[in-house]
Amino acid sequence: MTSPQIRSRRPETSSSKPAIASNDQRAQTKRLFTWNEIPAWQRDNDYILSGYRGELGSWKKCLDSAFTYLHNETVNIQSHYIGGAIFIAVWLYHLEQTYVEHKETLNGVDKLFMTFFMVGALVCLFLSGSYHMMSCHSKPVADVFHRLDYAGIVILTVGSFYPAVYYGFYCEPLYARFWLALLTLAGASASYAVLSPTYSTPAYRRTRAYLFIALGLGGALPILHLFILEGYERPYELGVKWLFASAALYIGGAILYSERFPERVWPGRFDIFFASHQIFHVCVVLAALCHYMAMMQSIAFWHGTHDGTCKAFAN
């Protein structure tokens, strides 16, 4: 009779411990916190009660958080990164086709103003998505990205009105230069305000929101001037209806963001989806696409119908 085989239990090897520690670290990284558990510098909207990432202190962990688990910044990150991808696709395919279609009359200035708008949209969307991704890194990093986020909005707003002014006053270059210079000055002033550390704090949320509204309304002044000069027909031929739609989206989104609706009415219900900031993000993407449609209609008017000349409007 043979003695029964006794299986000895292997001692834990040193190689197994790091794996356990690694799993624990991943679980800790992906843990979500409530409003009361996060540090004061991470607090912005007291109607969003849960779904917060902790202070990760790592670029890699912040990047990982954008795509591997759901939290209350996921929609803010991905809505603008997806929006940026849409604009890249539009630039590579649709806008390039426009270059080919009107290659006989489009010149370097036309392409420059188109580029101003497209780059402005991409910079805004990229900086915004990056801020929301990196806002859990640390206070110094979050503060820098927060200011860049607002600067991106200014860049998009000004860049959106550049082609509108250029094509609106296509045959009145002096007016075009005046409004372009004024828009540039307004954009530079707004950028200074939003890049200031003081104005990036939650206490100035309404100030920032209404600054953006004022900048947008300032961009509407040259459109009003165009109506006074040309009446209603020319602006509508140039696609002003798209600019009205864009303005409604920007202003509506900014008001919701400023007033924190709907989460102000139902705290905790919109922690992950459909919070005011997320709605604002979607409005920004849609408004930028409306500006793109206006630009395309203006190009079709001047370089399709009128072959890039002002002969039909010469006095």
C-alpha positions in Angstrom: 0.0 0.0 0.0 1.4 3.2 -1.1 1.2 6.2 1.0 -1.3 8.8 -0.2 0.2 11.6 -2.2 0.2 14.8 -0.3 0.2 17.9 -2.5 2.1 20.6 -0.9 0.7 24.1 -1.3 3.1 26.2 -3.2 4.2 29.4 -1.5 3.2 32.6 -3.2 5.9 33.7 -5.5 7.1 37.2 -5.7 5.8 37.4 -9.3 2.2 36.9 -8.1 2.1 39.8 -5.7 2.7 42.6 -8.3 -0.2 41.2 -10.3 -2.5 41.4 -7.3 -1.2 44.9 -6.5 -1.7 45.9 -10.1 -5.3 44.8 -10.1 -5.9 46.6 -6.8 -4.4 49.8 -8.3 -6.6 49.5 -11.4 -9.7 49.1 -9.2 -8.6 52.1 -7.1 -8.0 54.2 -10.3 -11.5 53.4 -11.6 -13.3 54.0 -8.4 -15.8 56.8 -8.6 -16.5 59.3 -5.8 -19.3 61.5 -4.6 -19.3 65.3 -4.3 -18.5 65.1 -0.6 -15.5 62.8 -1.2 -13.6 64.9 -3.7 -11.2 67.7 -2.9 -12.4 71.3 -3.0 -10.5 72.1 -6.2 -12.4 69.5 -8.1 -15.8 70.8 -7.1 -17.6 72.9 -9.7 -21.3 71.8 -9.9 -22.9 70.9 -6.6 -25.9 69.5 -8.5 -23.8 66.6 -9.9 -23.6 64.4 -6.9 -21.7 61.3 -8.0 -19.5 59.8 -10.7 -16.4 61.8 -10.0 -12.9 60.5 -10.7 -10.4 61.0 -7.9 -7.2 63.0 -8.1 -5.3 60.6 -10.4 -2.0 62.5 -10.6 -1.0 60.6 -13.8 -1.3 61.5 -17.5 -1.7 57.8 -18.3 -4.4 57.3 -15.8 -6.3 60.3 -17.1 -6.0 59.1 -20.6 -7.2 55.7 -19.5 -10.2 57.2 -17.8 -11.4 58.8 -21.0 -12.0 55.5 -22.8 -12.2 52.5 -20.4 -14.9 53.3 -17.8 -17.9 55.5 -17.4 -17.9 58.6 -15.2 -19.5 62.1 -15.1 -16.9 63.5 -17.6 -17.1 60.7 -20.2 -19.7 62.5 -22.3 -17.9 65.8 -22.1 -14.7 64.2 -23.3 -16.0 62.0 -26.1 -18.6 64.5 -27.4 -15.9 66.9 -28.4 -13.3 64.3 -29.5 -16.0 62.8 -31.7 -16.9 66.2 -32.9 -13.3 66.9 -33.8 -13.2 63.6 -35.7 -16.3 64.7 -37.7 -14.6 68.0 -38.6 -11.4 66.2 -39.7 -13.5 63.9 -41.9 -15.4 66.9 -43.3 -12.1 68.7 -44.1 -10.5 65.7 -45.8 -13.5 64.8 -47.9 -16.1 67.4 -48.3 -14.0 70.6 -48.2 -11.4 69.1 -50.4 -14.1 68.3 -53.0 -15.1 72.0 -52.7 -11.5 73.0 -53.6 -11.7 70.8 -56.7 -15.1 71.9 -57.7 -14.2 75.6 -57.6 -10.5 75.4 -58.4 -10.8 77.9 -61.2 -12.0 80.8 -59.0 -10.9 79.9 -55.4 -7.8 81.7 -54.4 -5.4 81.6 -51.4 -7.5 84.1 -49.5 -10.6 82.0 -49.7 -8.7 78.9 -48.5 -7.1 81.0 -45.7 -10.5 82.0 -44.3 -11.8 78.4 -44.6 -8.7 77.2 -42.8 -9.3 79.8 -40.0 -12.7 78.3 -39.4 -11.7 74.7 -39.6 -8.6 75.1 -37.4 -10.6 77.1 -34.9 -13.2 74.3 -34.6 -10.5 71.6 -34.2 -8.6 73.6 -31.6 -11.7 74.3 -29.6 -12.9 70.7 -29.6 -9.5 69.2 -28.9 -8.7 71.6 -26.0 -12.2 71.1 -24.5 -12.0 67.3 -24.7 -8.4 67.4 -23.3 -9.5 69.6 -20.4 -12.3 67.3 -19.3 -9.9 64.3 -19.6 -7.1 66.0 -17.6 -9.3 67.8 -15.0 -8.7 64.9 -12.5 -4.9 65.0 -12.8 -4.0 67.6 -10.2 -5.0 71.2 -9.4 -2.2 72.9 -11.3 -2.8 70.8 -14.4 -6.5 71.2 -14.2 -6.2 75.0 -13.9 -4.0 75.3 -17.0 -6.3 73.1 -19.1 -9.4 74.9 -17.9 -8.1 78.2 -19.1 -7.1 76.6 -22.5 -10.6 75.2 -22.7 -12.1 78.7 -22.6 -9.5 80.1 -24.9 -10.5 77.4 -27.4 -14.1 78.6 -27.3 -13.0 82.2 -28.1 -10.8 80.9 -31.0 -13.8 79.0 -32.4 -16.2 81.9 -32.0 -13.9 84.4 -33.8 -12.8 81.8 -36.4 -16.5 81.1 -37.2 -17.2 84.7 -38.0 -14.1 85.3 -40.1 -15.5 83.5 -43.3 -19.0 85.0 -42.6 -17.5 88.5 -42.7 -15.2 87.8 -45.6 -18.0 86.5 -47.8 -20.6 88.8 -46.5 -18.5 91.8 -47.6 -16.9 90.1 -50.5 -17.4 93.1 -52.7 -16.8 95.7 -50.0 -13.2 95.0 -48.8 -13.0 98.1 -46.6 -16.0 97.0 -44.5 -14.6 93.5 -44.4 -11.2 94.7 -43.0 -13.0 96.9 -40.4 -15.1 94.1 -39.0 -12.3 91.5 -39.2 -10.0 93.8 -37.2 -12.8 94.5 -34.6 -13.5 90.8 -34.2 -9.8 90.1 -33.8 -9.6 92.7 -31.1 -12.7 91.4 -29.3 -11.3 87.9 -29.4 -8.0 89.0 -28.0 -9.7 90.8 -25.2 -11.9 87.8 -24.4 -8.9 85.5 -24.5 -7.1 87.7 -22.0 -10.1 87.5 -19.7 -10.5 83.7 -19.9 -6.8 83.0 -19.6 -6.7 85.0 -16.3 -6.5 82.6 -13.3 -9.1 84.7 -11.5 -11.8 84.4 -14.1 -11.4 80.6 -14.5 -12.7 79.9 -11.0 -16.3 78.6 -10.4 -17.3 81.9 -8.9 -17.0 83.5 -12.3 -19.1 80.9 -14.2 -21.9 83.3 -15.1 -19.3 86.0 -16.1 -17.6 83.6 -18.5 -20.9 82.4 -19.9 -22.2 85.9 -20.6 -18.8 86.9 -21.9 -19.2 84.2 -24.6 -22.7 85.4 -25.3 -21.5 89.0 -25.7 -18.7 87.8 -28.0 -21.2 86.0 -30.1 -23.6 88.9 -30.3 -20.6 91.1 -31.2 -20.0 88.8 -34.1 -23.6 89.4 -35.2 -23.0 93.2 -35.7 -21.4 92.8 -39.1 -24.4 90.6 -40.1 -26.7 93.4 -39.1 -24.6 95.8 -41.1 -24.9 93.5 -44.1 -28.7 93.5 -43.8 -28.7 97.3 -43.7 -26.5 97.5 -46.8 -28.1 94.8 -48.9 -31.5 94.2 -47.5 -32.8 90.6 -46.9 -32.1 88.8 -50.2 -28.3 88.8 -50.2 -27.8 87.6 -46.6 -30.2 84.7 -47.2 -28.5 83.8 -50.4 -25.2 83.6 -48.4 -26.7 81.3 -45.8 -27.5 83.6 -43.0 -30.3 81.2 -41.8 -27.5 78.8 -40.7 -25.9 81.6 -38.7 -29.2 82.2 -36.9 -29.4 78.5 -36.1 -25.8 78.5 -34.9 -26.5 81.6 -32.7 -29.5 79.9 -31.2 -27.5 76.8 -30.3 -24.6 78.8 -28.8 -26.8 81.0 -26.7 -29.2 78.3 -25.7 -26.4 76.0 -24.6 -24.6 78.8 -22.8 -27.7 79.7 -20.8 -28.3 76.1 -19.8 -24.7 75.8 -18.8 -24.8 79.0 -16.8 -28.1 78.1 -15.0 -27.1 74.5 -14.6 -30.4 73.2 -16.0 -31.7 70.4 -15.7 -29.5 69.2 -12.9 -30.4 72.2 -10.7 -34.1 71.0 -10.7 -33.3 67.3 -10.3 -29.9 67.0 -8.4 -28.2 63.6 -8.9 -30.4 62.5 -11.8 -28.1 63.8 -14.5 -24.7 62.9 -13.0 -23.7 60.7 -16.0 -25.9 61.7 -18.9 -27.7 64.9 -20.1 -26.2 67.4 -17.6 -26.1 71.0 -18.7 -22.4 71.0 -19.6 -22.9 67.9 -21.8 -25.8 69.6 -23.6 -23.6 72.7 -24.1 -21.0 70.5 -25.7 -23.4 69.0 -28.1 -24.7 72.5 -28.9 -21.2 73.7 -29.7 -20.6 70.9 -32.2 -24.0 71.5 -33.9 -23.4 75.2 -34.0 -20.0 74.8 -35.6 -21.5 72.5 -38.2 -24.2 75.2 -38.9 -21.3 77.7 -39.5 -19.7 75.3 -41.8 -23.0 75.0 -43.8 -23.2 78.8 -44.0 -19.6 78.9 -45.3 -20.4 76.3 -48.0 -23.5 78.2 -49.1 -21.5 81.4 -49.4 -18.8 79.7 -51.4 -21.4 78.3 -53.7 -22.9 81.8 -54.1 -19.7 83.6 -55.0 -17.7 80.9 -56.7 -20.5 78.9 -58.3 -23.2 81.4 -59.3 -20.9 84.4 -59.7 -17.6 82.8 -60.7 -15.7 84.6 -57.9 -16.3 88.1 -59.2 -18.4 91.1 -58.2 -19.4 92.1 -61.8 -23.0 91.4 -61.3 -23.0 93.9 -58.4 -21.0 96.6 -59.9 -22.6 100.1 -59.7 
